[in-house]
Amino acid sequence: MSNKLFTVIVFVLLTALAGSASAMDLFWLNTSGDGLWKTPANWTSGILPTIVDKTKINQLPGPLIDASTAAVANWVVVGNGGTGAFRMTGGTLTVGTAPGDTWIIVAYDAADNGTITMDGGTITTADRVFVGFQGTGTLNMNGGTINIGGKFGIGNNDAGGLAGKGYVNLDGGTINVAGAFDMSTPTGCVGKLDINSPGTLVLSGDKRTTVQSYIDNGYIVAYGGMGIVNVSYDGVKTIVTGAVDTTKAKVPYPANNATDAPPYAVLTWVQGDGAVWHDVYFGTDANSILDANTSTPGIYKGRQSRDANSFEPTGLGLGQKYYWRIDEVNEPNIYKGALWQFTVADNALVDDFESYTDTNAMLTSWSKAGTGATLSLATTGGHDKAKTMKFDYNNSGAPYYSEAQDAAVDFNWTIDGVLAIDIWFKGNAGNAAVPMYAALEDSNGHPVAVITNSDPNIVKAADWQAWRIKLSDFTGVNLSNVKKFYIGFGSRSNPQVGGSGTVYFDDIRLYPSRCLDKPLVDLNDDCVVDFKDFAIMAGNWMSSS
């Protein structure tokens, strides 16, 4: 064999071996810091994904696919063992070359969260796309095109047993689906599609019956439930779009799908054009609200005049989900409203300071009542969100204590069995050590009930922490008729000359009984270690191989 022939054979062999390299699991690392998909250094071992590789994105911020990028992969998972996201403003993303084990999944496992935001460009998949497979996934589409070669699932999985939650906000662009279209399956999954013009969903074949069932169940809405979902079939494909419906009630409060509604919420809306009356429907079962009419007991809450635009439910439960509907009436026409829903927060908010625009606005609720306090609104560095109350105390002069009084607490502090108050605060190491106290006053003329923190050095703590107080400790106060809430430094009953300092307050909330420190071996999440946990452990042990 000649050297030349040997060289050619070796070259061909090496080329073949290189071309048949095994597929890899590549993780997004953003090592370079430029945030671009197309930069090899941003992926595991500095390797840019190829059409045979599986990519996993578990970081925020995730990769950006821009107009200069032609990205490829065999498998894209956004949120697989964590929280991930990616954004596309242009360019292309091609996933797989043929149907089979190739897909895009947003939120793979139960605890995962994932988001895709698409402003432009084109995604083409050879097979499936799932938004909310077993975790919570979101697709925000403002432009561009997604071509799905197989199934499109929203709040849908093929694994069964785990309840995925998928949310698609189709505000622009087009999603073309060649295969099946599935939402909210199997049982327990939640799929929501909100479609606004010019967003368009195109499904292969005649799927009008399927789409209409999803509309009827409230899975597909337009303009957050304020619009009309249009469905048409041109003989080849089903086209779904959204349009504004001016005849229907709109702008609900609490907002549709809100998860932190206050337990004392008053429901409001903006009336539709031409409405003379409003028929109000309210309850805890979605299907009951959808099917109800003016003869449905317990669900139908009565007819109100055009200018009322509000309904105050009683006894809202913490953590409970509610559904409601407003029909606009201009007899003989009745314009059936969209199904709206909200979930009450698991706590009752006293104040988180987010509603105030500035210090003057905050001081309409809070006052220092002639004491040595200076109160102001801080707009950065809060416990959960941005805003806090900055409390500067100074006990060097009369009356030798500093106090903030909140008179905007006119709701029932026994609502839905609340038992404790959390007061989040942080101080400063340079603060003078003084007692911190909380107090309540009712509208029945009882004396102010004061609880003092046992640690005078707590004001020196520089990290956010919660002071948790049982409401039953506020003895002698009618908790169902609270008039005023106090936070202070020093002593109201025995004032003494003291020092000064600054403490920030945030997220003052009422809670029912809850588990604050979950035991390590609590397997069923009931905050108790008992035979139920042993049964789970035994079952898992017996099923292991």
C-alpha positions, 0 to 999 in steps of 0.5 A: 500500500502506498503512503499516499493511499494510507494517508487517505484511508487514515484521513477518511477514518478519522473524519468518520470517527469525528462525525459520529461523536456521541451526543452530549448533555451541555449545560448553560454556564454563561462563563464568558458573561456575554449571555449569547447562545453562540459563544462556545465558552458559555456551554459545558467544556466550552462546546457549542451545542450541535444538532445531536446534543441535549441542552439544559438551561438552569440559570438566570439570565439564560442565553440570548439568541439574536439575529446573528445566531443560528442555534441548533440542538437535539433537545432543549430543556429550560428548567431541568433541576432548577430555574432557567430561561432563554430569550430570542430576538432574531436568528434561528433555533433548530431542534432535531432533524426528524420525529423521535426523541427530540423536543423543547420542554419548559419546566421538566420536573415538578420543582422546576421553573422555566421561561422562554421569551420570544420577540423575533426569529424562528424556532423549528422543531422536528417534534414536540414542544411542552410548556409546563411538562411537570413543573411551571413553564411560561412562553411569552411570545411577542413576535417571530415564528415557532414551527412545531413538527409534532405535539404542542402541549401546554400544562401537559405531559406524557409521563403522568402522575405529576401536574405540570402548569403551563402558561402561554402568552401569545401577544404576537407572532405565530405558532404553527403546530403540525401534530396534536394540541393538548392542554391541562392533561392528564388530570391535575395539570393546568394549561392556560393560553392567553391570545391577543392580536396579532398573536396567531395559533395555527393547528393542522387539520380541523381542531375546532371542537378541541379548541372550543372545549378549551375555550369553554373550560377557560383554558384559552382566553383572549386579552386576559378574559376580556376579549373574544377568541376567534376560531376558524377552519380553512379546509386545511388548518384551524386558525385561532386569534383574539379580539377585544370584546367591548360588550363584556365586563373587563379589568377585573380586580383581583386580576385574573389568575392573581395568587395573592389577593387579600382576604378582605378583597372587594371585587371590582370591574369595568362595565362593558359598552351598553351594560344596564345591569350586571349579573354576578356569579361567585364560588369555588368551583369553575364549572359551576360558575361557567354553567350558572344562570340566574336560577342557580342558588348559592352561585348567583349573587344578584343583579346590580345597577350599571354604576355599581361595578363591585361585589364584596364576598364574605368569609374569603379563606386564606389560600382558597381559590375562587372563580367569578363571572360578570354578565352584562345585561341589556335586555333582552341581550345578555353578554356572558362574561369570561371566567375569572379566578384568583387565589387568596394569599396565605396571609392577611397583609397589614402593610408591605409599603409597596402601595405608597408613592412617596413618604407623604403618601405613607404618612397618611397611614403612619404617624409618629404621634409626637414621639422621637421617631422620624418615618420615611419611605425607603424605595430600595433594599426591601425584604421581599420587594423594594419598598420599606418603612425607614424608622429613625428612633431618637430617645434622647429627649421627651417623651423618651420613646419613639413610635409609629402608629398605623391607623389604617388597620380597620379589618378583622384580625380574627379573619379565617383563623389567623393566629400570629403576626410577622414583622420583618425588620433589619437594624444596624450594628451601630444602633443604640440598644433599646427595647423594641415593642409592638402594640394593638388598640381596638375600637372598644376603648380598651387599654393599648396592649404592648408586647416587648421583644426580650432582646434589646440588642435585636436592633443591631441585627443587620440582616432581615429577620421576622419577629413573630408574635402570637395574637393571643399575647395581645391580652385585653384587646378585641382582635375582631375590631382592631383600630390601631397598630403600633411599632416602637422603641423604648417604653411607653409606660416607663420612658427612659433617656436612651439612644438613637438608631435606624431600623427598617420594617417590611412585610407585616402580615397575619398568618394562621397556624403554619409550619415554620421549620419543616422536619428533615424526615417529614416526607408528606409535608404535614410538618409532623414526623409519624407513621404516615412518613414511615409508610412513604419510606417503606413504600419507596424502599420496597419499590427500589431495585 
